[in-house]
Amino acid sequence: MNLFRSEEHVRNWPHFDTATAEGILPLDDLVHMFSMNFFRKRLDETYVSESKQYVEELFEAVAKLGEQKPFWATGRL
């Protein structure tokens, strides 16, 4: 994952691939995804027993992104 200051900087990056342009996400979306239980609760003693629920929550969030940006559609995962 690369973090850029703006979409313009992403597009000016020498390794930018136009085929992945739909995958560009605002920082707010990334913060939301990485603050989900799948990532936050990794050190909890119940993480393994609860991980199925955490994965489902993460997939739901990615599916919502896929509704807005086809690049993130779950069929691509």
C-alpha positions in Angstrom: 0.0 0.0 0.0 1.3 3.4 -0.9 -0.1 6.6 0.7 0.0 9.7 -1.4 -0.9 13.3 -0.6 -3.6 13.5 -3.4 -5.0 11.6 -6.3 -3.0 13.8 -8.6 0.2 12.6 -6.9 -0.9 9.0 -7.4 -1.5 9.6 -11.1 1.9 11.3 -11.4 3.8 8.4 -9.7 6.1 6.7 -12.2 4.7 3.3 -11.4 1.0 4.3 -11.7 -1.0 1.8 -13.7 -4.2 3.3 -15.2 -5.8 -0.2 -14.9 -5.8 0.3 -11.1 -7.2 3.8 -11.1 -10.5 2.7 -9.7 -8.7 1.3 -6.7 -7.6 4.7 -5.4 -9.2 5.3 -2.0 -9.4 8.4 0.2 -7.6 8.2 3.5 -10.9 8.2 5.4 -11.9 4.9 3.7 -8.6 3.3 4.6 -8.7 4.5 8.2 -12.2 3.0 8.5 -11.1 -0.4 7.2 -8.0 -0.6 9.3 -9.8 0.4 12.4 -12.2 -2.5 12.2 -12.2 -5.4 14.7 -10.3 -7.6 12.3 -7.2 -5.4 12.8 -7.9 -3.8 16.2 -8.6 -6.9 18.2 -5.7 -9.1 17.1 -4.2 -9.2 20.6 -7.5 -10.1 22.3 -7.6 -13.5 23.8 -10.9 -14.2 22.0 -9.6 -13.1 18.6 -9.5 -16.6 17.1 -12.9 -17.5 18.3 -14.4 -14.2 17.1 -12.3 -14.0 13.9 -15.1 -15.3 11.7 -17.3 -12.4 12.7 -14.4 -10.0 12.2 -13.7 -11.3 8.7 -17.4 -11.0 7.8 -17.4 -7.4 8.9 -14.3 -6.7 6.9 -15.8 -8.3 3.8 -19.0 -6.3 4.2 -17.0 -3.1 4.3 -15.1 -4.2 1.1 -18.3 -5.1 -0.6 -19.7 -1.6 0.2 -16.5 -0.2 -1.4 -17.2 -2.5 -4.4 -20.6 -0.9 -4.9 -19.0 2.5 -5.2 -15.8 1.4 -7.0 -15.9 -1.7 -9.2 -12.2 -2.3 -8.5 -13.1 -3.3 -5.0 -16.0 -5.6 -5.9 -15.6 -8.8 -3.9 -15.6 -10.9 -7.1 -12.0 -9.6 -7.6 -10.8 -10.9 -4.2 
